[in-house]
Amino acid sequence: MIKIEHLKKAYPDATPLKDVNAEIRRGDVISVIGPSGTGKSTLLRCLNLLEMPTGGRIFFDGVEITAPGCDLNRIRRRMGMVFQHFNLFGHMTVIENVMYAPVKLLKKPRQEAYDDGIRLLAEVGMAGRALHYPDELSGGQKQRVAIARTLAMDPDVILLDEPTSALDPTMVGEVEEVIKQLAVQGKTMMIVTHEMRFARAVCNRVFYMDEGGIYEDGTPEQIFEAPQREKTRRFIRQLKVLEIRFEGQTIDLYDAGSRIRAWCAKHELPYEKAYAIILALEELIQQILLPELPDPKILAVVEYDKSGGEASIDVLYNGGSFDPVSGGNELACKLLLGTVSELNHAPIREDGYTNRVRILIR
């Protein structure tokens, strides 16, 4: 239904979308999740061309909508948008808000638009408020009216940009229920949300966004239970993470040790775990890796899952394929293996790194 090829959106001071590629099928309900600033809302606004992409192409039912001369108004009528802050017309009643676009843009007779509007308001539980004004409604009620207004244009796709983030927590449920009913009806939707429980319950696909694109695309079961990529896993599990970068032969492990101790104290790791993390990094980096790497580039990612009490270290480094256990300093390897419960090496190709060692701390 929608195909995105190498989509890019750049601003003078930032490039939130660097290379987005995806296919959206008819009937898909997709949650778009990820840290703030990763381009989630920008992606939605590029899809219905409220933001014009800097590069790449978007196809809608086989037609390139980013091509010069494309009828933008026709495309926007087929892609309804529900905004975070409702955007209702304050001087119009609820039913007038719902009727406005069908009468103005679709040239529907007013009576037909009124009848359709009342039906849609009934679907979202707002028929009894048809003659009220927006400032007489709660936040949840306003958002339900905004959804009915979008449905009044009978769009093929509905884009929802954080539809519950501006609501009081007591009102989130009523909006979520409306969206769930739309999903049951087979509506194609893409929803930017920070509500992980909702994303898991409603959607058949999840896009995790990071690094300027869709970093991982999978089912809710895959993304929330067994994510395949590192940043997705950290985000979903909400792990406590410390990253330390080492470059060149002059590496200050004393400074790294100080940062690790402070980080461990902040997150209440036992002293024994903090000591084991520092010792493992010293042996691996100073005694094993540095002698093997003429121009070292090393990233140590220390993680702590407070719920399970587990600490681990991922060490990424450059150079040829090198397993520190089979090819490193024998004494240092014995000390390292005596400190950890598990150590695994794997070749990778990621951001200039070619090796990863994953260490689980005793």
KEKE-3310 file (N, C-alpha, C; in steps of 0.2 Angstrom, whole numbers, plus 5000, padded with zeros to 4 digits):
npx = (5004:5009:5025:5041:5056:5072:5070:5073:5075:5080:5085:5091:5099:5099:5096:5084:5079:5088:5089:5076:5067:5054:5039:5022:5008:4991:4979:4988:4993:5003:5014:5025:5039:5052:5067:5066:5067:5071:5065:5051:5038:5041:5042:5029:5023:5030:5025:5012:5015:5015:5027:5039:5049:5067:5075:5074:5060:5042:5029:5012:4999:5006:5008:5020:5021:5029:5034:5036:5023:5013:4996:4994:4984:4974:4981:4982:4969:4967:4975:4972:4975:4979:4982:4993:4989:4975:4969:4956:4943:4939:4928:4918:4905:4905:4899:4900:4914:4917:4909:4915:4926:4922:4911:4917:4929:4925:4914:4901:4884:4876:4867:4869:4883:4881:4873:4882:4892:4886:4884:4898:4902:4895:4901:4913:4909:4903:4892:4882:4888:4887:4883:4890:4904:4922:4929:4922:4924:4933:4951:4952:4940:4940:4950:4944:4934:4942:4947:4935:4933:4943:4940:4929:4932:4934:4947:4961:4971:4976:4985:4992:4998:5006:4994:4989:4997:4995:4986:4977:4982:4970:4962:4967:4964:4951:4953:4962:4954:4945:4954:4958:4946:4945:4956:4952:4942:4949:4956:4970:4983:4996:5004:5012:5019:5021:5016:5019:5013:5000:5004:5009:4997:4988:4994:5000:5012:5028:5038:5054:5063:5078:5095:5092:5083:5072:5076:5073:5061:5047:5036:5025:5027:5041:5048:5045:5048:5059:5069:5080:5091:5104:5101:5087:5084:5090:5082:5069:5070:5073:5086:5100:5113:5130:5141:5158:5171:5186:5200:5215:5232:5235:5227:5216:5213:5211:5203:5192:5189:5185:5174:5166:5164:5157:5146:5141:5138:5128:5118:5116:5123:5130:5146:5155:5151:5154:5168:5171:5167:5176:5189:5187:5187:5199:5208:5204:5205:5217:5227:5225:5218:5224:5238:5236:5230:5235:5230:5219:5201:5189:5174:5166:5152:5143:5130:5116:5103:5091:5080:5082:5095:5106:5122:5131:5144:5147:5160:5166:5176:5189:5199:5206:5197:5197:5197:5198:5200:5205:5216:5223:5233:5238:5239:5232:5219:5216:5214:5203:5193:5191:5184:5172:5156:5152:5158:5158:5163:5161:5161:5157:5150:5148:5146:5160:5166:5172:5172:5164:5164:5155:5151:5146:5144:5149)
npy = (4994:5007:5012:5016:5023:5025:5037:5054:5067:5083:5096:5113:5112:5099:5081:5072:5061:5049:5038:5030:5016:5006:4995:4997:4988:4985:4986:4985:4989:4999:5003:5016:5018:5023:5033:5050:5062:5055:5055:5051:5058:5066:5057:5053:5065:5067:5057:5061:5072:5084:5088:5091:5079:5078:5070:5054:5043:5041:5030:5028:5016:5012:5024:5037:5049:5058:5064:5078:5089:5081:5079:5086:5089:5079:5067:5070:5070:5056:5051:5052:5063:5063:5073:5077:5088:5090:5101:5106:5117:5131:5139:5132:5120:5103:5094:5102:5104:5091:5090:5099:5097:5087:5094:5105:5101:5088:5091:5087:5086:5096:5090:5076:5076:5079:5069:5058:5063:5062:5049:5044:5051:5044:5032:5034:5037:5050:5056:5062:5074:5082:5096:5103:5114:5114:5119:5115:5102:5088:5083:5070:5068:5078:5073:5061:5067:5073:5061:5056:5067:5065:5052:5056:5060:5048:5041:5031:5028:5030:5042:5044:5055:5053:5051:5051:5058:5071:5070:5068:5055:5048:5049:5043:5029:5030:5035:5026:5014:5018:5018:5005:4999:5004:4997:4984:4985:4984:4995:5004:5009:5020:5023:5035:5033:5033:5024:5009:4997:4999:4999:4986:4979:4983:4983:4976:4977:4984:4998:5002:5016:5023:5030:5038:5031:5016:5006:4994:4982:4973:4960:4963:4954:4950:4962:4966:4955:4948:4956:4959:4968:4978:4992:4992:4982:4988:4999:4994:4985:4995:4996:5001:5010:5012:5020:5019:5026:5022:5027:5026:5023:5028:5026:5030:5021:5023:5034:5028:5018:5026:5032:5021:5017:5027:5027:5014:5016:5025:5018:5008:4996:4981:4982:4972:4968:4980:4980:4969:4972:4983:4976:4966:4974:4980:4969:4964:4975:4982:4972:4962:4967:4979:4976:4970:4978:4990:5003:5007:5006:5007:5002:5002:4995:4996:4987:4986:4977:4981:4974:4961:4960:4958:4961:4966:4967:4974:4974:4982:4982:4987:4981:4965:4950:4944:4934:4936:4926:4914:4919:4928:4935:4923:4922:4934:4930:4920:4926:4935:4926:4920:4930:4932:4926:4922:4923:4928:4929:4937:4941:4956:4970:4985:5002:5004:4995:4979:4968:4960:4957:4949:4950:4942:4946:4939)
npz = (5000:5005:5001:5006:5001:5005:5012:5017:5028:5031:5042:5045:5056:5060:5056:5056:5049:5040:5032:5028:5025:5021:5020:5020:5023:5017:5030:5040:5057:5064:5077:5081:5089:5100:5106:5111:5098:5087:5075:5074:5074:5063:5053:5051:5047:5035:5027:5024:5018:5025:5029:5018:5011:5011:5003:4994:4991:4991:4989:4985:4984:4972:4966:4964:4977:4980:4969:4957:4954:4959:4966:4980:4989:4986:4990:5004:5008:5008:5017:5033:5048:5065:5077:5091:5099:5096:5088:5085:5079:5088:5088:5083:5084:5091:5081:5070:5068:5064:5052:5044:5035:5026:5019:5014:5007:5001:4995:5000:5003:5016:5025:5023:5027:5040:5045:5043:5052:5065:5066:5066:5077:5087:5086:5092:5105:5107:5103:5111:5114:5103:5100:5108:5112:5109:5121:5131:5133:5139:5139:5134:5127:5118:5110:5105:5097:5088:5081:5076:5067:5058:5053:5046:5033:5027:5026:5018:5025:5042:5052:5067:5079:5093:5101:5114:5122:5127:5136:5152:5163:5167:5156:5146:5143:5137:5124:5119:5118:5108:5097:5097:5093:5080:5074:5075:5065:5054:5049:5042:5050:5057:5071:5082:5097:5115:5124:5129:5133:5126:5113:5111:5113:5103:5090:5075:5070:5074:5073:5078:5080:5077:5075:5063:5055:5052:5064:5069:5064:5067:5074:5088:5097:5094:5095:5108:5116:5112:5105:5091:5089:5097:5102:5102:5111:5123:5124:5126:5137:5146:5151:5162:5156:5153:5143:5137:5128:5119:5111:5102:5107:5120:5133:5146:5159:5172:5173:5167:5176:5187:5182:5181:5194:5200:5192:5195:5209:5208:5203:5212:5212:5219:5228:5224:5211:5204:5206:5199:5186:5183:5184:5174:5162:5162:5161:5149:5139:5142:5143:5134:5122:5117:5114:5102:5093:5082:5080:5090:5091:5102:5110:5125:5133:5147:5155:5166:5172:5183:5187:5186:5192:5184:5177:5163:5150:5134:5123:5109:5095:5083:5069:5063:5063:5079:5092:5109:5119:5113:5106:5114:5127:5138:5152:5156:5150:5158:5170:5167:5163:5175:5182:5176:5171:5159:5142:5126:5109:5094:5076:5069:5059:5061:5062:5060:5069:5071:5079:5092:5110:5121:5138:5153:5170:5185)
capx = (5000:5014:5032:5046:5063:5078:5068:5078:5072:5086:5084:5098:5103:5098:5094:5081:5078:5093:5088:5070:5065:5048:5033:5016:5003:4984:4977:4993:4992:5010:5017:5032:5042:5059:5069:5064:5072:5073:5061:5045:5033:5043:5041:5022:5022:5033:5021:5006:5018:5015:5034:5042:5056:5073:5077:5070:5053:5036:5024:5005:4996:5010:5010:5025:5018:5034:5036:5034:5016:5008:4991:4995:4977:4971:4985:4981:4962:4967:4979:4970:4980:4976:4987:4994:4985:4968:4968:4949:4941:4936:4922:4913:4903:4908:4897:4903:4921:4917:4906:4918:4931:4918:4907:4922:4933:4922:4907:4895:4878:4876:4863:4873:4888:4878:4871:4888:4895:4883:4886:4905:4903:4892:4906:4918:4905:4903:4886:4879:4891:4888:4882:4895:4910:4928:4932:4917:4926:4939:4956:4950:4934:4943:4954:4939:4931:4947:4947:4929:4934:4948:4936:4923:4935:4935:4954:4963:4977:4976:4991:4991:5005:5006:4987:4987:5002:4993:4980:4978:4982:4963:4958:4971:4960:4945:4955:4965:4948:4943:4959:4957:4940:4947:4961:4947:4938:4954:4959:4977:4985:5002:5003:5018:5016:5026:5013:5022:5007:4995:5008:5009:4991:4984:4997:5003:5019:5031:5044:5058:5067:5085:5100:5090:5079:5069:5082:5071:5054:5045:5030:5025:5031:5048:5051:5045:5050:5065:5072:5086:5096:5106:5098:5080:5084:5091:5076:5063:5071:5075:5092:5104:5118:5136:5146:5165:5175:5193:5204:5222:5236:5235:5220:5216:5209:5210:5197:5186:5187:5182:5167:5162:5162:5152:5139:5138:5135:5122:5112:5116:5126:5135:5153:5158:5150:5158:5175:5172:5167:5183:5194:5186:5188:5206:5212:5202:5207:5225:5232:5223:5217:5229:5244:5234:5227:5239:5226:5213:5195:5185:5168:5163:5145:5141:5123:5113:5096:5090:5075:5085:5101:5112:5127:5135:5148:5148:5165:5166:5183:5191:5204:5204:5193:5201:5194:5203:5201:5209:5222:5226:5238:5236:5238:5226:5213:5214:5211:5197:5188:5190:5180:5166:5152:5152:5162:5157:5166:5157:5163:5152:5151:5144:5149:5167:5168:5172:5172:5161:5164:5149:5153:5142:5148:5147)
capy = (5000:5012:5010:5021:5021:5030:5044:5058:5074:5087:5103:5117:5110:5092:5077:5066:5055:5049:5033:5026:5011:5002:4994:4996:4984:4987:4983:4985:4994:5000:5007:5019:5019:5025:5038:5057:5065:5050:5057:5047:5062:5068:5052:5053:5071:5066:5052:5064:5078:5090:5090:5089:5076:5081:5065:5048:5043:5038:5027:5026:5012:5012:5031:5041:5055:5064:5066:5084:5089:5076:5082:5085:5089:5072:5063:5071:5067:5049:5050:5056:5064:5064:5077:5077:5093:5090:5106:5107:5124:5132:5143:5128:5115:5097:5092:5107:5102:5084:5091:5105:5095:5084:5099:5110:5097:5083:5094:5083:5090:5097:5085:5070:5076:5079:5062:5054:5065:5060:5041:5044:5053:5039:5027:5036:5039:5057:5059:5066:5081:5085:5103:5107:5117:5111:5121:5112:5095:5085:5081:5063:5069:5082:5068:5057:5071:5073:5055:5056:5071:5062:5047:5059:5060:5041:5040:5024:5027:5035:5043:5046:5057:5053:5054:5051:5061:5077:5068:5066:5048:5045:5049:5039:5023:5030:5036:5019:5010:5020:5016:4998:4997:5005:4991:4978:4986:4983:5002:5004:5015:5021:5027:5036:5032:5031:5019:5002:4992:5000:4997:4979:4976:4985:4983:4969:4978:4989:5001:5005:5021:5026:5031:5041:5026:5011:5002:4987:4981:4966:4960:4965:4948:4950:4968:4967:4950:4945:4961:4957:4973:4981:4998:4990:4979:4993:5003:4990:4983:5001:4995:5006:5009:5017:5019:5022:5025:5022:5027:5027:5019:5032:5025:5031:5016:5025:5038:5024:5015:5031:5033:5015:5016:5032:5024:5008:5019:5029:5013:5004:4989:4979:4983:4966:4969:4986:4978:4964:4976:4986:4971:4963:4979:4981:4964:4963:4981:4984:4966:4958:4970:4985:4974:4967:4983:4996:5009:5004:5010:5002:5005:4997:4997:4992:4987:4983:4976:4981:4970:4954:4960:4956:4966:4964:4972:4973:4977:4982:4985:4986:4977:4959:4945:4942:4931:4936:4919:4909:4922:4933:4934:4917:4924:4939:4927:4916:4931:4937:4921:4919:4935:4933:4919:4920:4927:4926:4933:4937:4946:4961:4976:4990:5009:5004:4990:4972:4962:4961:4952:4950:4947:4942:4947:4934)
capz = (5000:5005:5000:5007:4999:5006:5014:5021:5030:5035:5044:5045:5062:5062:5051:5060:5045:5036:5027:5030:5020:5024:5016:5024:5019:5019:5036:5045:5062:5066:5082:5080:5095:5100:5110:5109:5094:5082:5069:5074:5071:5057:5048:5049:5043:5028:5024:5021:5015:5028:5029:5011:5012:5008:4998:4994:4987:4994:4984:4988:4979:4966:4963:4968:4979:4981:4962:4956:4951:4963:4969:4987:4993:4985:4995:5011:5009:5008:5024:5039:5053:5071:5080:5098:5102:5094:5083:5084:5078:5095:5087:5080:5089:5089:5075:5064:5067:5060:5046:5040:5029:5020:5016:5011:5002:4997:4993:5003:5005:5023:5028:5022:5031:5047:5047:5044:5058:5071:5066:5068:5084:5091:5086:5097:5111:5108:5100:5116:5114:5096:5100:5113:5110:5112:5127:5136:5133:5142:5134:5130:5123:5112:5105:5102:5092:5082:5078:5072:5061:5053:5050:5042:5027:5025:5023:5017:5031:5048:5055:5074:5081:5100:5102:5121:5126:5130:5140:5159:5163:5168:5150:5140:5141:5132:5117:5117:5116:5101:5092:5097:5089:5073:5072:5074:5059:5049:5047:5041:5055:5060:5078:5086:5104:5121:5128:5126:5134:5121:5107:5111:5113:5097:5084:5072:5068:5078:5071:5083:5076:5080:5070:5057:5051:5056:5066:5069:5062:5069:5077:5095:5101:5093:5098:5116:5120:5109:5100:5088:5089:5103:5104:5103:5117:5128:5125:5128:5144:5150:5155:5164:5152:5153:5137:5137:5121:5120:5105:5102:5112:5126:5136:5153:5162:5179:5173:5166:5182:5191:5180:5182:5201:5201:5189:5199:5215:5207:5201:5218:5211:5224:5227:5221:5204:5202:5206:5193:5179:5182:5183:5167:5157:5163:5158:5142:5135:5143:5143:5128:5115:5115:5111:5096:5089:5081:5080:5093:5092:5107:5114:5131:5135:5153:5156:5172:5173:5190:5189:5187:5195:5180:5174:5157:5146:5127:5121:5102:5093:5076:5067:5060:5067:5084:5098:5115:5123:5109:5103:5118:5133:5142:5159:5156:5149:5164:5175:5164:5163:5182:5185:5173:5171:5152:5138:5119:5104:5087:5071:5067:5055:5064:5064:5060:5073:5067:5084:5099:5115:5127:5145:5159:5176:5190)
cpx = (5004:5021:5036:5053:5068:5076:5072:5074:5078:5083:5091:5102:5102:5095:5090:5080:5083:5092:5082:5068:5059:5043:5027:5010:4996:4982:4982:4991:4999:5011:5024:5034:5049:5061:5066:5069:5074:5069:5054:5039:5035:5042:5033:5020:5025:5028:5015:5008:5016:5022:5036:5049:5061:5076:5073:5063:5048:5031:5017:5001:4999:5011:5015:5022:5023:5037:5033:5027:5011:5003:4991:4988:4974:4974:4983:4974:4962:4971:4977:4975:4977:4982:4987:4989:4978:4967:4961:4948:4937:4929:4917:4911:4906:4906:4899:4910:4921:4914:4911:4922:4926:4914:4912:4926:4930:4916:4901:4890:4878:4873:4866:4879:4886:4876:4877:4892:4893:4884:4893:4906:4900:4897:4911:4915:4904:4897:4882:4882:4891:4887:4886:4901:4916:4930:4927:4919:4932:4944:4954:4945:4936:4946:4949:4935:4936:4948:4941:4930:4938:4944:4931:4926:4936:4942:4956:4968:4975:4982:4990:4997:5004:4999:4985:4992:5000:4988:4982:4978:4975:4960:4961:4967:4955:4947:4958:4959:4946:4948:4959:4952:4942:4952:4957:4944:4943:4957:4967:4979:4993:5002:5010:5015:5022:5022:5014:5016:5002:4998:5008:5002:4987:4987:4999:5010:5022:5038:5048:5063:5073:5090:5098:5086:5075:5074:5080:5063:5052:5038:5030:5029:5038:5051:5051:5047:5057:5068:5079:5092:5097:5102:5090:5080:5085:5085:5070:5064:5072:5081:5096:5111:5124:5140:5152:5168:5182:5196:5211:5226:5236:5228:5220:5211:5207:5204:5191:5184:5183:5175:5163:5160:5157:5145:5136:5135:5128:5116:5112:5118:5130:5142:5157:5157:5154:5165:5176:5172:5174:5188:5193:5188:5196:5210:5210:5206:5215:5229:5231:5222:5222:5236:5243:5232:5232:5236:5219:5207:5190:5179:5166:5156:5143:5134:5121:5106:5094:5085:5078:5092:5107:5116:5130:5139:5148:5154:5166:5173:5184:5196:5201:5200:5198:5197:5199:5205:5206:5215:5226:5231:5235:5234:5232:5219:5211:5211:5204:5192:5186:5185:5173:5162:5151:5155:5161:5160:5162:5160:5157:5154:5146:5148:5157:5170:5168:5172:5168:5162:5159:5151:5148:5146:5145:5142)
cpy = (5006:5009:5016:5019:5027:5037:5047:5065:5077:5094:5107:5114:5103:5088:5071:5060:5055:5044:5028:5022:5006:5001:4993:4993:4986:4983:4983:4990:4994:5005:5010:5021:5021:5031:5045:5059:5061:5050:5053:5052:5065:5063:5052:5060:5071:5062:5056:5071:5084:5093:5087:5085:5079:5076:5059:5049:5039:5036:5026:5023:5013:5019:5034:5048:5060:5066:5073:5084:5084:5081:5081:5085:5082:5067:5064:5069:5060:5047:5055:5057:5066:5067:5076:5082:5095:5094:5106:5115:5126:5136:5139:5123:5108:5094:5096:5105:5096:5085:5095:5102:5091:5089:5103:5107:5092:5085:5090:5088:5090:5092:5078:5070:5076:5072:5057:5056:5062:5052:5040:5046:5048:5033:5028:5038:5046:5060:5063:5073:5084:5093:5107:5110:5114:5113:5118:5104:5094:5084:5075:5064:5073:5077:5063:5061:5072:5067:5054:5061:5068:5056:5050:5059:5053:5040:5033:5023:5032:5036:5046:5048:5058:5055:5054:5055:5067:5076:5067:5058:5045:5045:5045:5033:5024:5031:5029:5014:5011:5017:5008:4995:4998:4999:4985:4979:4985:4990:5001:5010:5014:5026:5028:5036:5031:5026:5012:4997:4993:4997:4989:4976:4977:4983:4976:4970:4984:4991:5004:5010:5023:5026:5033:5036:5021:5006:4995:4987:4974:4966:4962:4960:4949:4956:4969:4961:4947:4950:4958:4961:4976:4987:4996:4987:4983:4997:5000:4988:4989:4999:5001:5005:5014:5015:5023:5021:5026:5022:5029:5023:5022:5031:5026:5027:5018:5030:5034:5020:5020:5032:5027:5015:5021:5030:5018:5011:5022:5024:5007:4997:4988:4981:4978:4966:4974:4984:4973:4967:4979:4981:4968:4967:4980:4975:4963:4969:4981:4978:4962:4962:4975:4982:4971:4972:4989:5003:5008:5009:5005:5006:5000:5000:4992:4993:4984:4983:4975:4976:4963:4954:4958:4962:4962:4969:4969:4977:4977:4985:4983:4981:4970:4955:4943:4940:4931:4930:4915:4912:4927:4931:4929:4919:4929:4935:4923:4920:4933:4932:4919:4924:4935:4926:4917:4925:4924:4931:4932:4942:4950:4966:4981:4997:5008:4999:4983:4966:4964:4955:4954:4946:4948:4942:4942:4938)
cpz = (5000:5005:5001:5005:5000:5008:5018:5022:5034:5036:5044:5051:5064:5056:5054:5056:5040:5030:5029:5024:5024:5019:5021:5020:5022:5025:5042:5051:5065:5071:5080:5086:5095:5105:5107:5104:5088:5076:5068:5071:5064:5051:5046:5045:5036:5024:5020:5018:5018:5029:5022:5013:5008:5002:4999:4990:4991:4989:4988:4983:4972:4963:4967:4970:4980:4974:4961:4952:4954:4966:4977:4991:4992:4990:5002:5013:5011:5014:5029:5044:5059:5075:5088:5102:5099:5088:5081:5083:5085:5094:5084:5085:5087:5082:5069:5063:5063:5053:5041:5034:5024:5016:5011:5005:4998:4994:4994:5004:5013:5027:5028:5027:5039:5049:5048:5050:5064:5071:5069:5075:5089:5091:5091:5104:5112:5105:5104:5117:5108:5096:5105:5109:5113:5119:5133:5137:5137:5137:5130:5126:5117:5107:5102:5096:5086:5078:5073:5066:5056:5049:5045:5034:5023:5022:5022:5023:5036:5051:5062:5077:5089:5102:5109:5125:5130:5135:5148:5159:5164:5161:5144:5138:5136:5125:5115:5115:5109:5096:5091:5092:5081:5070:5071:5067:5053:5046:5047:5045:5056:5066:5081:5093:5109:5125:5126:5127:5128:5114:5106:5110:5107:5091:5081:5070:5073:5074:5076:5079:5080:5074:5063:5053:5056:5058:5067:5068:5063:5072:5084:5099:5100:5096:5105:5120:5118:5104:5098:5088:5096:5106:5106:5110:5123:5130:5128:5135:5148:5154:5157:5160:5153:5147:5138:5131:5123:5113:5106:5107:5119:5129:5143:5157:5169:5179:5171:5172:5187:5189:5181:5189:5203:5198:5193:5206:5214:5206:5206:5216:5217:5222:5223:5213:5201:5201:5200:5187:5178:5180:5176:5162:5157:5159:5151:5137:5136:5141:5137:5121:5113:5112:5104:5091:5088:5082:5083:5093:5096:5110:5119:5133:5141:5154:5163:5172:5180:5192:5190:5190:5191:5177:5168:5154:5139:5125:5113:5100:5086:5075:5064:5065:5073:5091:5104:5118:5119:5107:5108:5123:5137:5149:5160:5155:5155:5169:5173:5165:5171:5185:5182:5173:5164:5148:5131:5114:5097:5082:5070:5062:5057:5066:5065:5065:5069:5072:5089:5103:5120:5133:5150:5165:5181:5195)
residu = (MET:ILE:LYS:ILE:GLU:HIS:LEU:LYS:LYS:ALA:TYR:PRO:ASP:ALA:THR:PRO:LEU:LYS:ASP:VAL:ASN:ALA:GLU:ILE:ARG:ARG:GLY:ASP:VAL:ILE:SER:VAL:ILE:GLY:PRO:SER:GLY:THR:GLY:LYS:SER:THR:LEU:LEU:ARG:CYS:LEU:ASN:LEU:LEU:GLU:MET:PRO:THR:GLY:GLY:ARG:ILE:PHE:PHE:ASP:GLY:VAL:GLU:ILE:THR:ALA:PRO:GLY:CYS:ASP:LEU:ASN:ARG:ILE:ARG:ARG:ARG:MET:GLY:MET:VAL:PHE:GLN:HIS:PHE:ASN:LEU:PHE:GLY:HIS:MET:THR:VAL:ILE:GLU:ASN:VAL:MET:TYR:ALA:PRO:VAL:LYS:LEU:LEU:LYS:LYS:PRO:ARG:GLN:GLU:ALA:TYR:ASP:ASP:GLY:ILE:ARG:LEU:LEU:ALA:GLU:VAL:GLY:MET:ALA:GLY:ARG:ALA:LEU:HIS:TYR:PRO:ASP:GLU:LEU:SER:GLY:GLY:GLN:LYS:GLN:ARG:VAL:ALA:ILE:ALA:ARG:THR:LEU:ALA:MET:ASP:PRO:ASP:VAL:ILE:LEU:LEU:ASP:GLU:PRO:THR:SER:ALA:LEU:ASP:PRO:THR:MET:VAL:GLY:GLU:VAL:GLU:GLU:VAL:ILE:LYS:GLN:LEU:ALA:VAL:GLN:GLY:LYS:THR:MET:MET:ILE:VAL:THR:HIS:GLU:MET:ARG:PHE:ALA:ARG:ALA:VAL:CYS:ASN:ARG:VAL:PHE:TYR:MET:ASP:GLU:GLY:GLY:ILE:TYR:GLU:ASP:GLY:THR:PRO:GLU:GLN:ILE:PHE:GLU:ALA:PRO:GLN:ARG:GLU:LYS:THR:ARG:ARG:PHE:ILE:ARG:GLN:LEU:LYS:VAL:LEU:GLU:ILE:ARG:PHE:GLU:GLY:GLN:THR:ILE:ASP:LEU:TYR:ASP:ALA:GLY:SER:ARG:ILE:ARG:ALA:TRP:CYS:ALA:LYS:HIS:GLU:LEU:PRO:TYR:GLU:LYS:ALA:TYR:ALA:ILE:ILE:LEU:ALA:LEU:GLU:GLU:LEU:ILE:GLN:GLN:ILE:LEU:LEU:PRO:GLU:LEU:PRO:ASP:PRO:LYS:ILE:LEU:ALA:VAL:VAL:GLU:TYR:ASP:LYS:SER:GLY:GLY:GLU:ALA:SER:ILE:ASP:VAL:LEU:TYR:ASN:GLY:GLY:SER:PHE:ASP:PRO:VAL:SER:GLY:GLY:ASN:GLU:LEU:ALA:CYS:LYS:LEU:LEU:LEU:GLY:THR:VAL:SER:GLU:LEU:ASN:HIS:ALA:PRO:ILE:ARG:GLU:ASP:GLY:TYR:THR:ASN:ARG:VAL:ARG:ILE:LEU:ILE:ARG)
# end
